[in-house]
Amino acid sequence: MATYALMIDNEYCTGCHTCEIACRNELDLPMGQWGIKLLEMGPWRKMDGSWEGKYVPVPTTYCTLCEDRVAAGGVPACQLHCLADAIEYGTVEELAGRMAERGAQCSIFLP
């Protein structure tokens, strides 16, 4: 039996918070609770004088990978609404292959 997960490409996340809102609405969570939470790191000044910052969406213990949506043939709400197309859903094996192609900015999350 396959194990499913989310792959998040942090290089492309723009920090729009759409994944948080879509997830909260899908799971009917109250304010202050998240199925996925966007962490913001930075900004910080690099040695060359430029600035850098990162956004890192992290699924929480409330994440169910939208099992009802997926069972009905859809994809998780966070992936569907991600404006940067930075979130993918699939089997761990599929996502590991995609992650190897994309590089070190990707993370795989299991609920």
Secondary structure, DSSP 8 states (H G I E B T S, - for coil): ---EEEEEETTT-----HHHHHHHHHHT--TT--SEEEEEEEEEE-TTS-EEEEEEEEE-TT--TTHHHHHTT---HHHHH-TT--EEEEEHHHHHHHHHHH-TTEEEE--
